[in-house]
Amino acid sequence: MTDKNVLLLGVDGGGTRCRARLSTLSGQTLGDAVAGPANLRLGLDLSFAAVSDAALQCLDQADLPKISLEQVVACLALAGASEPGYLAAAQKRRHPFRKALIVTDAEAACIGAHGEGDGGVIIAGTGTVGWARVNSKTHRVGGWGLPISDEGSGAWLGIEVLRRVVWASDGRIQWTPLLRAVFADFADDPHAIVKWIAMATPRDFGSLAPRIADYAARRDAIGVELMQMAAAHIDHIAARLVALGAVKLALVGGLASSLRSWLSATTASQLVEPFGDALDGALQLARSAAVAPARVA
């Protein structure tokens, strides 16, 4: 029988931020928090530091001492956990919780979006990935990380706009207001762009995405081109998920609202409103782990 004093922690960790929610087993929310990036590809130390920060913030909101972490059954839904090597390393990592289940953020988002039912989810944020559950089987499309994947994401958009800034600086394409604005951030110096890129993270690249979407809405030629290209990549992910049997798709993530109007009519017709988000999915998994801990690392 589950200890009635158990606490549940759901964590949704991506390339830009880590969100966490602490609740009782009955579902009463005790605290919500936001911390730094928790994508395992960025390193275990960084990811688990963000998780710890968010968890402690939640305890503080609930007016609970740090030792209460020993009562917590956590589901850490982290970007990068879809890679076996990253997942294995994370599962071996010491943590302060009573139990910890580690899954990919895409799996938690899919469960949050569709509950117990079949369906698919496309996460469009700093990165992109498609995930589906059909007849108890899971499917993944994309989400392999930069520079080889994550097409259509905020980070991908940031890289593509900087590429075009350099092209315009070379005289290979025409300047647009968007390109001029981004170039001004680097003091109109292409060498500054090259230097910055060498140290930039996906989060840094993704910080340029809102500006691209804004200029696209004003019909800037490059902004429109990039949003159309990004949407086409999302269309391709959607088509593959549908082919795998996921006829209901939820589009989620920080870039979702900006991309929606650029999607094809076919993709738009397949979208449904999610029941919940990745935090809801993580808490559902944490609750299951509290009752049936066999899945817990």
Secondary structure, 3 states (H helix, E strand, C coil): CCCCCCEEEEEEECCCCEEEEEEECCCCEEEEEEECCCCHHHCHHHHHHHHHHHHHHHHHHCCCCHHHHHHEEEEEEECCCCCHHHHHHHHHCCCCCCEEEEECHHHHHHHHHHCCCCEEEEEECCCEEEEEEECCEEEEECCCCCCCCCCCCHHHHHHHHHHHHHHHHHCCCCCCHHHHHHHHCCCCCHHHHHHHHHHCCHHHHHCCHHHHHHHHHCCCHHHHHHHHHHHHHHHHHHHHHHHCCCCCEEEECCCHHHHHCCCCHHHHHHECCCCCCHHHHHHHHHHHHHHCHHHCC
